[in-house]
Amino acid sequence: MTRYEIRLSGSGGQGLIVAGIILAEAAGIYDGKFVCQTQSYGPEARGGASKSEVVISDEEIDYPKAVKPDLLLAMSQRSCDAFFFDLKPNGILIVDSTFVKQLPTNIAMGIPFTQLAREKLGKEMVANIIALGALATISGVVSLNSLEAAVLNRVPAGTEQLNKSALAQGIEAAKLVLQEKADRQSYENFIDQ
């Protein structure tokens, strides 16, 4: 990997800044990569625009911002609409299908992070950790062991098991999406013959 750019985007209060910090720690501290993490948010405390960018590389990083992200995580329709066109050609688009209903491309991967957090774990606040598990599984940009270590290092005391469960939910959801995608590709290849 030379340089891999990730943009996590959504609304304030969805935990995307924390998710970016956790991802950066997983890559930098635990996987030993070079990493830069930046963040920005709108003036609103909750509900306004929020984004966190993480640049990961095997070499020193000369520019800390994601210019053409390799991966975009969109946790809201507004963020998907705003940032999709920055994505590299053949980049990975992962959306929270709880909130993102209009996809700009048919190659987007939708996982209902917030719905899973609510229904499986009883806490919407861990949707960001579910998303991180899915992102790492789909992209392979950080090891799952490193991500778990970074999550457990960063979350408040007493929430470790909840967050481990959230991470596991994201990993499982991503595996299902990847399997469906592989099955669909196999079917399309069969039809094309």
C-alpha positions as CSV (number, residue, x, y, z in Angstrom):
1,M,0.0,0.0,0.0
2,T,1.5,3.3,-1.0
3,R,-1.2,5.8,0.0
4,Y,-4.8,5.0,1.0
5,E,-7.3,7.8,1.6
6,I,-10.5,7.3,3.6
7,R,-13.3,9.8,4.3
8,L,-15.8,9.1,7.0
9,S,-18.8,11.4,6.6
10,G,-22.2,12.0,8.1
11,S,-23.9,14.2,10.7
12,G,-22.6,15.6,14.0
13,G,-23.3,13.2,16.8
14,Q,-22.7,10.0,14.8
15,G,-19.3,9.5,16.2
16,L,-17.3,9.9,13.0
17,I,-14.5,11.9,14.6
18,V,-14.0,9.2,17.2
19,A,-14.2,6.6,14.4
20,G,-11.5,8.4,12.5
21,I,-9.2,8.6,15.5
22,I,-9.7,4.9,16.2
23,L,-9.0,3.9,12.6
24,A,-5.8,6.1,12.6
25,E,-4.7,4.5,15.9
26,A,-5.3,1.0,14.5
27,A,-3.2,1.8,11.4
28,G,-0.5,3.8,13.1
29,I,0.0,2.4,16.5
30,Y,-1.0,-1.3,16.0
31,D,-0.3,-1.9,12.3
32,G,2.9,0.3,12.2
33,K,1.8,2.4,9.2
34,F,2.3,6.1,8.6
35,V,-1.0,7.8,9.2
36,C,-2.6,11.3,9.3
37,Q,-6.1,12.0,10.6
38,T,-8.0,15.3,10.1
39,Q,-11.5,16.3,11.0
40,S,-14.0,19.0,10.4
41,Y,-17.6,19.7,11.4
42,G,-20.3,22.3,10.8
43,P,-21.2,24.9,13.4
44,E,-24.0,22.8,14.8
45,A,-23.3,20.6,17.8
46,R,-25.5,17.8,16.5
47,G,-27.0,17.2,13.1
48,G,-24.6,19.4,11.1
49,A,-22.1,18.1,8.7
50,S,-19.2,16.1,10.1
51,K,-16.2,14.4,8.4
52,S,-13.0,12.7,9.4
53,E,-10.3,11.8,7.0
54,V,-7.6,9.2,7.5
55,V,-4.6,8.8,5.2
56,I,-2.6,5.6,5.6
57,S,0.7,4.8,3.9
58,D,3.7,2.5,4.1
59,E,5.8,5.7,3.4
60,E,5.9,9.1,4.9
61,I,2.8,11.2,4.1
62,D,3.5,14.5,2.4
63,Y,-0.1,15.8,2.4
64,P,-2.5,15.1,5.3
65,K,-5.9,15.5,3.5
66,A,-7.9,13.0,1.4
67,V,-8.0,14.6,-2.0
68,K,-9.5,11.6,-4.0
69,P,-10.6,9.1,-1.4
70,D,-10.1,5.4,-2.1
71,L,-13.0,4.7,0.4
72,L,-16.0,6.8,1.4
73,L,-18.2,6.0,4.3
74,A,-21.4,8.0,4.1
75,M,-23.6,7.8,7.2
76,S,-26.2,10.3,5.9
77,Q,-27.8,11.1,2.5
78,R,-26.4,14.6,2.6
79,S,-22.8,13.4,3.1
80,C,-23.2,10.8,0.4
81,D,-24.5,13.4,-2.1
82,A,-21.8,15.9,-1.1
83,F,-18.7,13.6,-1.2
84,F,-19.4,10.9,-3.7
85,F,-18.0,12.8,-6.6
86,D,-14.6,13.1,-4.8
87,L,-14.3,9.3,-4.7
88,K,-11.6,7.8,-6.9
89,P,-12.8,5.8,-10.0
90,N,-13.3,2.3,-8.7
91,G,-13.2,3.6,-5.1
92,I,-15.3,1.9,-2.4
93,L,-18.5,3.5,-1.3
94,I,-20.1,2.2,1.9
95,V,-23.3,3.7,3.1
96,D,-25.5,3.5,6.2
97,S,-28.6,2.2,4.4
98,T,-30.7,3.2,7.4
99,F,-30.4,6.8,6.2
100,V,-29.0,6.7,2.7
101,K,-31.8,5.7,0.3
102,Q,-30.7,7.2,-3.0
103,L,-27.4,5.7,-4.1
104,P,-25.4,7.6,-6.7
105,T,-24.0,4.3,-8.2
106,N,-25.0,0.7,-8.3
107,I,-21.6,-0.4,-6.9
108,A,-22.3,1.1,-3.4
109,M,-22.4,-1.2,-0.5
110,G,-25.3,-0.5,1.8
111,I,-25.3,-1.8,5.4
112,P,-27.9,-0.6,7.9
113,F,-25.4,0.4,10.6
114,T,-27.8,2.5,12.8
115,Q,-30.6,-0.1,12.5
116,L,-28.2,-2.9,13.5
117,A,-27.0,-0.9,16.5
118,R,-30.5,-0.2,17.6
119,E,-32.0,-3.7,17.0
120,K,-29.1,-6.0,17.8
121,L,-27.3,-4.0,20.6
122,G,-29.9,-1.5,21.8
123,K,-27.7,1.5,21.4
124,E,-27.5,3.6,18.3
125,M,-24.4,5.3,19.5
126,V,-22.3,2.2,18.4
127,A,-23.3,2.5,14.8
128,N,-19.8,4.1,14.2
129,I,-18.1,1.0,15.6
130,I,-20.2,-1.3,13.5
131,A,-19.3,0.8,10.5
132,L,-15.5,0.5,11.3
133,G,-15.8,-3.3,11.5
134,A,-17.4,-3.3,8.1
135,L,-15.0,-0.8,6.6
136,A,-12.0,-2.8,7.8
137,T,-13.5,-6.1,6.5
138,I,-14.3,-4.7,3.1
139,S,-11.1,-2.8,2.5
140,G,-8.5,-4.7,4.4
141,V,-6.8,-1.4,5.1
142,V,-6.2,-2.3,8.8
143,S,-6.1,-5.7,10.5
144,L,-9.1,-6.6,12.5
145,N,-7.0,-7.4,15.6
146,S,-5.4,-3.9,15.4
147,L,-8.9,-2.3,15.0
148,E,-10.2,-4.2,18.0
149,A,-7.2,-3.1,20.1
150,A,-7.7,0.5,19.1
151,V,-11.4,0.4,19.8
152,L,-10.9,-1.1,23.3
153,N,-8.2,1.5,24.0
154,R,-10.4,4.4,23.0
155,V,-13.9,3.6,24.3
156,P,-15.1,4.6,27.8
157,A,-14.5,2.1,30.6
158,G,-17.5,-0.2,31.1
159,T,-18.5,-0.2,27.3
160,E,-15.8,-2.5,26.1
161,Q,-18.1,-5.5,25.6
162,L,-20.7,-3.5,23.9
163,N,-18.1,-2.1,21.5
164,K,-16.6,-5.5,20.9
165,S,-20.1,-6.8,20.0
166,A,-20.6,-3.8,17.7
167,L,-17.3,-4.5,15.9
168,A,-18.4,-8.1,15.5
169,Q,-21.7,-7.0,14.0
170,G,-19.9,-4.9,11.4
171,I,-17.6,-7.7,10.5
172,E,-20.5,-10.1,10.0
173,A,-22.6,-7.6,8.1
174,A,-19.7,-6.9,5.7
175,K,-19.0,-10.6,5.1
176,L,-22.6,-11.0,4.1
177,V,-22.4,-8.0,1.7
178,L,-19.2,-9.4,0.2
179,Q,-20.7,-12.8,-0.2
180,E,-23.8,-11.4,-1.9
181,K,-21.6,-9.3,-4.2
182,A,-19.5,-12.4,-5.1
183,D,-22.7,-14.5,-5.7
184,R,-24.1,-11.7,-8.0
185,Q,-20.8,-11.5,-9.9
186,S,-20.7,-15.3,-10.4
187,Y,-24.3,-15.2,-11.7
188,E,-23.5,-12.3,-14.1
189,N,-20.5,-14.2,-15.4
190,F,-22.6,-17.3,-15.9
191,I,-25.3,-15.3,-17.8
192,D,-22.6,-13.7,-20.0
193,Q,-21.3,-17.0,-21.2
